[in-house]
């Protein structure tokens, strides 16, 4: 992947119930190296993560756990 390329992956997060949940997950996942954008859909529990460099599901799992939630 060249520096200009981005990739978006979607994850299912369980336990989010409010806007505070969305902010917490967004903050933790956004802090990962290479993440350029995080979009959280509270209704579906979907988290769309756009990156400039590869990240692992485990990295996302740990960031979501740090926010107090878990990947489905």
Buried (B, 14 or more C-beta within 10 A) or exposed (E): EEEEEEBEEEBEBEEBEEEEBBEBBBEBBEEBEBBEBBEBEBEEBBBEBBBBBEBEEEBBBBBBEBBEBEBE
